[in-house]
Every structure is written in structure tokens, then in C-alpha cells.
Amino acid sequence: MTTHTDRTGARPPEAVYIHIPFCTNKCFYCDFNSYVLKDQPVMDYLRALDREMELTVLENPPGEIKTIFVGGGTPTVLKPDEMAYFLKSVKRHFPNWSEDIEFSMEANPGTTDPEKLAVMREGGVNRVSFGVQAFQNELLSGIGRIHNTDDVYRSLENARAAGFENLSIDLMFGLPNQTVEMLAGSVKAALALGLPHYSIYSLKVEENTLFHTLYNRNQLPLPNEEDELAMYLLLMDSMSEAGYEQYEISNFAKPGMGSRHNITYWLNEDYYGLGAGAHGYVRRMRHMNVKGVNAYVDAIKNGLPRLHATPVTREEAMEDFMMVGLRMLEGVQTVAFREQFGVAMEDIFGQQLHKMTSAGLLEKEGAVYRLSRQGILFGNDVFGEFVGVLTEV
């Protein structure tokens, strides 16, 4: 597991996030920075990304890289030659990889043929996360996915044949027209695959999506709150019974197989953020890149393609430590808080910690605060207690 450090920037970043913003189509629930692939200047984008990597490591040289995560969009829509170019860029600018690097790439079922998977393996990718979402074809078409369950099985078979063992799939619950029984079927089908890792998220209706428009028209048939709670309890119990540890609110893994890259975020540690719309956090500075593909390509001609960059105050860093750290089921350590900030956690957040433990949503064991089972169900209420406590004007 990644070690806690102070936030002085004394240690160079060891994690890299890279954004590939292209998709075959836009899902009805998606508000990510992604664009339909047709007629996009893919190679121009990849060359701009290469330039951003070059400028980034000049400004903040990397340490030993422990995790790389390529997200999107759908990175696997790149053609094999485009994928090879991209992966060579990554290795050229971030050459110092740890022996046990975790190099993840998101994929959609149906976008990973054997040739492309071979290029990914050759380029260093050793973990693939497939966006499956459900095992009922009618649910998939209802959320705008263009794959079906046959694509899921074929894609996983191809990945294993190419030598990938560290595989993960995403599922979703709370989908339109989804029943508790449907989720149970998806979880059963997912567990039958015997993968080391599963991410299972609840649907959030985000602005600027088709689902948001339908929701406002009262045309989105979502499960009721009681059913959605039953879904979450079902998946928690099912995953536990199958031997998976719920190491974070929405993530389940066999022992030692948690996503090390995501753990970097939840421990509030530094990471590079590269690509259109990407976020990064280095030396107590948060940045966000310009979003549009052409805007990003144009911006890189004049330097780093920043939309904005803002310093993170000590107070904001403390709030972030609590909010993201409590997402992990191992909780937040008072010792780590003191190491980062030089003060006791209880001296800063004593009122909030007392309120949440008294309500039974947090529990304290030794020097650790963690979510209780009830707290897992109402995690957003817990996290909200730490938002703006120190930074409100």
C-alpha cells in the first residue's frame, strides 16, 4: 500500500492519470469529458498528449512510477497503431517504473480484439477494467451501451488469452427499470467470472446528460429508495460471502487486489493528470486541463494546457484527507493525519467525529476512525460533515 507522506512536495509524484476522451457513442448517463470518435483528430490529440507529458516532467520530474491509469472516454477505441504510439509516449516520458507497477486501462466490451490487446501488453498495460454495467441486454440498451453480454464474455476471454490476469469489471445499480432481482442476476454472473476486482456504482443523474433531461420530464423510471437500498445491501452481502473485501464504498477485491491507483486518490497523494479535461494534484496544486479536443490540441502549442490551477490550502487538504480517506473501509489514521499536518485530528474535527460516532455512522478502533456498516449505507452524509468546515467564509 502507498505510504503516507507530508504535503511539502518533497517526494515526486508516483502516480499518473491519462485521459483518452474518445468513445464509440455517448451513454445516456455519462457526463465525463468524452466525445464520439467519428471525425476526431486522434493522432493530433496523441501528439499533443506526448507534448504535455514532455512539458509536465520538465516542470515536475517524476519519481519511481507505481501506478498508471488510462481512463476516458474509452481508451481502447484507439486503433492498434495509435495505441502503440500512445504507449511508447508514456514509457518515454515516464521511464522509471517500479517492478510491480500497476498499469490499468479502461475498456468497453467489444473494443478489445486480440491484436489490440497484444499491443497493450507489449506497451506495459497489465490491468484492464471493463465497463460492463449489467448482464441484462435490455438494461444495457436502456442506458445507451452498445455492447451486449456476449461481448462481455468474448472480451474477457480475449484478455485472458492475451495474458491479462488482473481484470476488473464495473457494474451499476439503481438503473432505470432495474429490479433487485436483476441486480442479483448481474452480481451472480459477475462472480461466476472469478475476477480479482469489481467496482459497483449507483447511478447518479448528472446535469448535461440525456438522463437528466428525462428525469426533469418525469420520464426516467428509477427504482425507489427502498429498492436501491436493498440493492446495495444485496451486493455488499453477496461480495462478502464470495470472499471479496469491500475496501472502498464502491469497490470490492480479493485480498491484495485493490486498485492501487485509486487508493492514491483516496489517500490524498500526488498524481499527474494528463489529457483533455484531466485533473492533477502535485505539490499542493490542483489543476484542470482544457476540455475540448481541438482546444486542448491548440493550447499545448503555448505550454501546459491548463484551464485553471489553484493552490490547495492546508485547511482544504485537511478536509480532503477526511472526505476521501473515509471512503476507504480501513478508515483514516490519526497518526497519518498528524504526520501530514502536525496537529491531532480530534483537535481539528473533534465535533464532527463525535457527532458521527454518536450517530453510529463512524466507529473508532484504536487510532483509526472508519465507517460503520450503517455509515457505509449513508457515506455521503458522513463525508458531507467535513465539507467546508475549515474553509467556509
N, C-alpha and C positions, 0 to 999 in steps of 0.2 A: 504494500500500500504506500502511496505517496506520503512523504514526511511533511509535517507542518514546518513552515519557516516564518521568519518575520517578514514584514511587508516593505522592507527597505529597498528591495530590488537587488540585494547583494547576490542573489543566485539567479542566473539567467533562466529564461523560460525553458521548460522541458516538454511542453505540450503544444501541438499545432492543430488548429481547425482550419479547413479549407472548404470554400463553398463553390459548388458547381450548380449554377442556377437553372439548368435546363431540365425540362420534363416532356414526356410524350403528350401529356394533357394536364389540365389543371383540375385537381379533385375539388369536389363541391365544398369541402370543409377547410381547404388549405388557405392560410394567409401567409405562408412562407414566401421569401423572396425568390420566386421561381417563374419561369417563362416557358411557354410552349416552344419546343425545339425548332419547329419548321422555320426556315429562313433566318435563323440566328447566326451571327458571325462567330462560330465556335472557336476556330483557330485564332482569330483576333483576340478572343477572350482568354484563351490559354496562354498566348504570348504576353498579354497584359498581366496575367496572373504570375507568370515567370518573372516579369519585371518587378511586380510587387514583392515577391519573395526576395529578390536581389536587394531591393531598397530596404526591406524590413530587417534583414540580417546585418546590413551595414549599420543601421541605426541601433539595433539591439541584438548583438550576436547571441546565437543560441547556445544552450548547454547541451548535455547529452540528451537526445530526444527519446522520451519514454513512451509517448503516445502521439499518434497522428489520427485524425478523424476527418474523413471526407464526406460532407453532407450536401444537402441540396433542398430543392430540386431532386433530380435522380442522377447521380454521377455516372451510373452505368449506362446512360444513353449515349455516352461518348463512344465513337467507333474505335476499334482496336488500335488503329494508328494514332488517333487523338489521345487515347488512354495511355499509350506508350510514351508519347511526347510529354504528357502531364506528369506521369510518374517519374520520368527522368528529371524533370524540373525539380520535383520535390527532393529527390535524392541529391541533386547537385547543390541545392541551397541549404539543405539540412542533412549533411552527410554523416554526422556523428550520432548513430543510432545505438541505443542500448541493446545488449544481446537479446533481451526478452521484450523488445518493443511490441506494443500493441498498435497495429496499423489497420484501422477499421474503415470500411467503405459502405455507405448506404446503397441499397439496390432495390429495384422493384422486380417482382417475379415477371419473367418473360423478357428481361433485358440483359440476361447473362448467359450467352451461349458459350460453348467450350473454348472458342478462340479468345474471346474477351477475358474469360476467367484465367486463361493461361497467361495473358498479358498482365493481368492484375497480380498474379502470383510472382511472375518474373520481376515486377516492379516493387515488390516488397509487401503488398497487402496480405495480411494474414487473418483478418476477421471481416466477415460480411454480415450486415444486418439487413434483412429483407422486410419490406413493408407489406405484410400480409393482410392485416386488419381484421379479417373474418374468414371463416370457412364455409360461408353460405353465399353462393353466387348472386342470389337476389339482393343480399345486403351490399355486396361489392358494387354491383351496378348502381344501386341506390345512393352510393356515396361518390360516384364518379370514377371508381377504379376501373381500369381496362383489362386487368388480369382476371383469371378465374382459378379455381382451386387446382385444376390440372397443371397450370403454370407454376403454382407454388411447389408442387411435388417434383416437377421436372427441373425447376431451378435449383432446388436443394440437392437433387441427385447430381446435377451437373457440377455444383460447387464441391460436393464431396469427392466426385471423380477427379476434380482438378487439384485435390489435396487440401481443401479447406476443412478444418475440423472445428474451429472456433466460429460457430454460426449462431445468429440470433434472429428472432422474428418479432415484429411489432404486431400486437392485436389492439383493438379498440372496443370499448363498451359504451353504452348509452347512445347507440346509433339509432337513427330513425327506423322504426318498425322492428327493432331488435327486442327479443324477449329474453328472459332469464335462461330459458331452455336453449335458445340459440347460442348464448354465450357459453353455456355449459358444453355444448357441442363443439364450439371453436376451441375451448380450453382443452377438451379431451383430445381433439385432433392434433392440437399443437404439442401436447405432452407425449403423444404417441411417436412424435418425431425424435424424441430423446435428445433435444438440443441442450447446450450448456447454459443458454441465456434466453430470457423472454422479457420484453417490455410490453406492458399492458396499460394503455392510457384511456382515460374517459374523454369522450368528445366534448370539446369546448366550441361553442358557436362564436366565431370571431367576426369582427367587422370586415367589410370588403370581401365577403365570400358569398357564394350562392345560398348557402345555408342561412346566413344572416338575413338575407332578403326574404327567404321563405319563412323564417322564424317571425319576422316582423309582420308578415301577412297571415300568421297563424296557420301556415301550411306545412309545418315541419313536425311530423308525428313522433316526437321523442318519448322515450319511456318516462313514467312518472318517477318521482324522487324515491318512493319506496322500492320500486323495481331496480333503480340504479344502485341504491344501497345494497340490495340483495345481490346484484351482480358483483359488486366489489367484494363483499363477504365471501361469495362463492369462489371468486378467483384466488383470494388470499388463502382460503382453506384448501382449495384444490392444489395450488402450487406447493403449499407446505406439506401436504400429505404425500406429494410426489418427490419430496426431498429437495425442494428449491428454497433458498433463503431469500426472503424479501429484504434486500439490503437497502432499498430506497422505496419511496412511496409507490412508484410505478414500475419497479424493476425487480426481477427475480433471477437468481443464478444458482448453479451448482457451486459448492464451496470453492472459493478462489477464482471464480469465473465472472465476477462483476466487471462492468465496463470501466476500465481504469481511466479512460479519457474523461468520462462523465464524472467520475469521482474527483478529478482535478477541479471541475466546476464546483462541485458540492463542498470541497474543502477550501474554496475561495482562493485558489492558487493561480499563478500567472499562466497565460496561454496566448499564443499568437492567433489572430483572427484574420484570415486572408480570403479575398474574393469579394464579389459584389454583395453589399449588404451585410458582410460579416462583422461580428463583434469580436473585439480582442481586449485583453486585460494584462498590461505589462507595466511593472514598476508603479503601481497605484494610479495608472492612467487607463481609463476605459475609452475605447474608440469604436466608431461605427463607420463602415465604408459606404460610399455612394451606392445606391441600389440598382439602378438600371444597367443593363449590359453595355449598351453603347456609351452611356455616361461614364461607366467605370473604365472602359477602354480609352476614352478621351482623357479622363482625369489622370491616368497613370503617366501620360506624356509630360505632366508638370510636377511629378513627385508622387508621394503616397496618396492614394485616392480617398482621403478622409471626408466624410460628411460632417462629422464632429469628433472631437476628442476632449475629454474632461477629466480633471484630476479627481480621484476618489478621496474624500477626507477620511481622517481617522474614524470619525463618528459613523460615516456611511459604511466603512469597512467593518466596523463592529456589528452594525445591523445586518450586513450581508453575511457575515460569519454565522450569525444565529439563523437567519432565514434559510440559507442554502444548506447549512450544516445539519439542521434538524430534519431536512428531507431524508437524510440517511438514517437508517434504523439503528445504527450503532450510536447515534446521537452526537452531541457536542461535548468536548472535554474542557473542563475548567482550566486544566494545566495548559492546553494548547492556546486557549484564549489569553491567558496571562503571558505566555511566550510571545504571542503576536503583539499584544497591546500594552503589556506592563502593568495591568490592573486586574483585579478579580472580576470575574463575570458577574457575580452577585452584587458587586458594588455598582455596576452599570445597569443591570437588568433584573435586579432583585425583585422589584414589584411585579414584573411580567412573569418571571419564573415562579414566584409564589402563587400568583393567580392561576397559572396553567396547571401547576401541580395540585393545587387545592381543588381544581375542577376535574382532576383525574385525566387530563389530556397529556400531561408530561409526567414522567416518573424519574426520580433521582436514584442512582446507584453509585455509591462512592463519589468520584469526581466527574460523573457523567450525567447529563440530562438527555433523555430520549423520549420519543413519542410513546405513549401507552397504546394498547390496541384501539381504545376509543379515540385517542389522538390521531392515529393513522387515518381513521374514517373522517376526521374533521381537521385534517392537516392545515388547510388554508386558514382556518380560524386561528390556529396556533401561530403560523407564520405571520399573519396579519398583526399580531400583538407586537411585533418587533419592527414594523414598518413605520418609519418617520418618528420613532420615539426620541431619537437624539438629533434629528435633522429638521424637524418641523420649526418653522419660523414663528 
